[in-house]
Amino acid sequence: MAETEDKKKYDKHTDPVWMSLLAGAMAGALAKTAIAPLDRTKINFQISNTRYTVRGAVSFIIHSYRNEGFLSLWRGNSATMARIIPYAAIQFSAHEQWKRVLGVDHHNQPDDPVRRYIAGAMAGVTSQSLTYPLDLARARMAVTQKQQYSSLKEVFVHMMHNEGPKAYFRGYVPTVLGVIPYAGTSFFTYGTLKRWHKENKYPNSALFNLVSGGISGMVAQTTSYPLDIVRRRMQTAAVTGSDHKYRSIIATIAVIYREEGIKGGFFKGLSMNWIKGPIAVGISFATYDFALEMLRGLP
């Protein structure tokens, strides 16, 4: 009997990779589509030196709707889907693999918060590194008019012809530096809350997963937000006429600090992230857990 129970626990930690890939893809697609209008609004404030206000954010959304139509609020979402589906699939799957390598949440291993944090951080680095050019293209589509880039292909062709292949990884370093605390904190917080929930023998609840994911997203966004600002400026410099200002991480940080200050520059739009971030991460984690359980139940 004990051997059977051990086998069940072992099997739970050895799901086929395709399961976590598919569940992760579903989680990422649903989460990002839900908050796409807020994401586009946030990026537009991040890449400019215009002071962020709630009124300004609402005004941008209304202006986009009136002048470009309802679907303009999801402009760049096709690029987001092209990126987020493989990104989320790789991230969740990589997280499962890193947990296995590090012995995290295994029934024969004691809990180690440091290893849980490292597993989340490495999952973020893995997925970000493999999908970075798509993230850059999506950011450029979000801050330009449809006449400039009508498709993801046009973004890549334009970058190759005008900026060279190195442009595909512009802003990569601050992105990876930012994803380490973001993914590490996000997975760590969610895993901690889930562990607490399980240890107290509370029943499984999709609502709890949603709320736990929301809390994880809020904490993670706050820890990594300044580097998110830096990477967006560097990613979109070529299409906003600021290429001469944002040539390196140090130069970008210096310009933002000098022109906008710490609060107005490095934390611009954070209040919106406290809305959209928890929603996106909450939906993502809850969807992943739900999808994975559904896939495990398949014959």
N, C-alpha and C positions, 0 to 999 in steps of 0.2 A: 504493500500500500504506500509506504514511504517512497519507494522507488518510482511509483506512478506519479505521485505528487511532485517529486523532483523533476521528472520528465516534462510535466505540464509547465512548471516554472521555467525550465530550460527552453522549451519550445516557444514560450512567450518572448524570450529574448533572442530568438533566432528566426524571426519572421523573414520570409523571402524578401530580397531587396526590392523587387518590383512592387510589393505592397506599400512600403514606405515611400517609394517614388511616386506611385499613383495617388496615395493619400495626401502627400505633400503638394503635388501639383493641383489637386482639387482645392486644398486649403488656401494656397497662394492666390489662385485665380479668383475665388469667391471674395476673399478679403480685400484684395486690391481693387476689384471692380466696385465694391461697395463704397470705397472712400476716394475714388479717382478724382471727382471734382475738387475735393478738399486738398488732395495731393497736388493737383495742378496749381491751385491758388497758392499753396505754401511755397512751391518751387519759384513762382514768379516773384514773391517777396524776397526769397532767399538770395536770388541772383541780382537784386537791385539794391540801391542804398536808400530806397523809400522806406520810411518808418512804418512798421507793421501796426495796424489797428484792426479791431474786429469790424469796424465800419468799412475800412478799406478793403478787407477781405470780402465782405458781402457785396461791396460795390464792384469788385472785380468779377465776381460770379454773375451779378446782374448784367454788367456790361458785356461779358462774354456771351451770355444767353441772348441779349437783345441784338447784338451785332453779328454774331456768328452762328446762332441757333443753339438749341438744347443739347445736341450731340457734341457741341464744341467743349462742353464741360468734361467730356471724356476724351478730348484730344490727347493723343499720345498713349491712350490706353491699349491700342493694338501693340505698340512697342512695349508697353508695360507687360502685357500678356506674353509676348514673345520672350520677355526676360523672366517674368515672375514664375511662369510655369516650370521652366527648367531650374530656375533659382530655388524656388521653394521645394521642388522635388529633390534636388541635390542636397539642400540644407537639412531637411528632415531625415533623409536617408543617411547623409553623412553623420548626423547627430547620433543616429542609432548605431552606426559603425564605430564612431569615436567612443560612445558609451561602452560598447563591447570591448574595444581595445583597452580602455582605461579601467574597466571593471566597475562602471557606474551602474547603480540600481540592480546589480546582480545579486541573486538570493544568497550567494556564498561570500559576498564581499560586504564589509562594513561601510556605512555611509561616509563619504569623504566630500565635503562641500567644495574643496579646491578642485578636485577632479571633475566634479559636475560642472563647475564654471569653465574649466579648460575644454571639456567636451563641447559645450555650447559655443565657445569662442572659436574653436577649430572648425566646427560645422559652418559657422558664418564665413570664415576665411576661405574655406574650400569652395563654397557655393559662389561667393562674391568673385573669387579669382577666375572661376570657370565661365562666368556670365557677364563680366564687367563691361565689355563693349556694348552690350544691349542696354545696360543701365545708363550709359553715357548717351546713347542714341535717344532713349526715351526722355531724358532730361532736356535734350535739345529740341525735340518735337514739342515738349510741353511749353517752351518759352518762345516759340516762333509761330508765325501765321501759317495757315495751310498752303498758301501760295509758295512759301519757301521750301517746305518739305512736305510733300503729299504722302510719302510712304517711308517706311523704315529703310528700304533699299536706297532711296535718295539720300538719306542722311549718311549712310556708309560710303556711297559713291562720292558724295561731295567732300567728305573728310579725306578720303584717299587722294583725290585729285588736288585738293587745296592745302591740305595739312600733312599728308603723308601717313604711313601706317602707325607711327608713334602716337598719333592723335587718338587712336582707339583706346589708349590706356592713360589718357590725360586725367589727372585727379585720382589715379589708382592708389597711390600711397596713403593720402588722407582717408580714402574710402576704407582701406583695409585697417588702418589705425582706428577708425571709428567703428568698424564692424566688430572688432574684438570686444570692447566693452558692451556694445549693443547686444550682440548675439549671446555673449557670455552671460550678461545680466538677465536677458530675457529668458533663456532656457533655464538658468539657475533659479530664478524667482519662480517660474512656473513649476519646475520640478520640485522645489521646496514646498510650495503650497499643495501640490498633488500628494507629496509624501505625507505631509501633515494630515491631509484629508483621509488618506488611506490608513495611517496609524491610529486615527481616532474612529476608524470603522464607520465612517459616514457612507451612505449609499452613493453610487455613481450618479452624477448629475451633470447634464449638458450646461445648465445655468452656472454651476460652480466652475466648470471649465472655461466658460465665456468670461466670467468675472475674474478668475485667476489670470487668464490671458490678458485681460484689460489692465490689471494691476502690473503685470510683468512688462507690458508695453509702455506704460507710463514711466516706470522706473528706468527702463532701458533707454527710452528716448532722451530722458533728461541727462543721463550720463554721457551720451555720445553726440549730443546735438551740435556743439560748436564745430566738430569736425565734419558734420553733415553740411553745415554752411560753407566751410572751406571747399569741400569737394564739389558742391554745386557751382560755386563761382568758377572753379577751374574747369569744370566740365563744359560750361556754357559760355566761357569767355570769348571764344571765336565767333559766336553768333550774336553777342551783345555789345561788341565793339570794345571789350575790355581786355583783349588778349595781351596788351602791353603791361597791364597791372597785375594779372594773376598768373605769372609764369612759374611760380614755385610755391610750396606750402608756406615758407617763411614770408615771402613777398605778399602772398594773399592774406595771411594773418596780420601782417603789418598794415596793409591798406585798410582792412576792415576795422582794425583797432583805431587807426588814425582818423578815419572818416566817420565812423559810426559808434565807436566805443564798445565796451564789453556787452552791456545789456542790449543796446540797440542793434548791435551787429551780430554777435555770436549766439544770441538767444532769440533772434528775430523769428517770429512765427511759432515759437515754442508752445504758446497757449493753444494754437490750432493743433499742434502735434499732440497735446494732451487730450484733444477730442478725437482726432482721427487715428492716432497711434494705438490707444487702448481698443478702439473699435476694430481696427485691422488685426492687431495681434490677438485679441480675444476671439474674433471669428476664425482666424487662422488656426490657433491651437485647438479650439473646440471642434472645428471641422476636421482637423487631422485626426484627433482621437476618435471621433465618430466614424470617419471613413475607414480608419484602420480596424476598428472593431467590426464594421460591416464586412470588410474584406477577409478578416479572420474567420467570419462565419460562413464564408462561401464553401460549398462542398469541394 
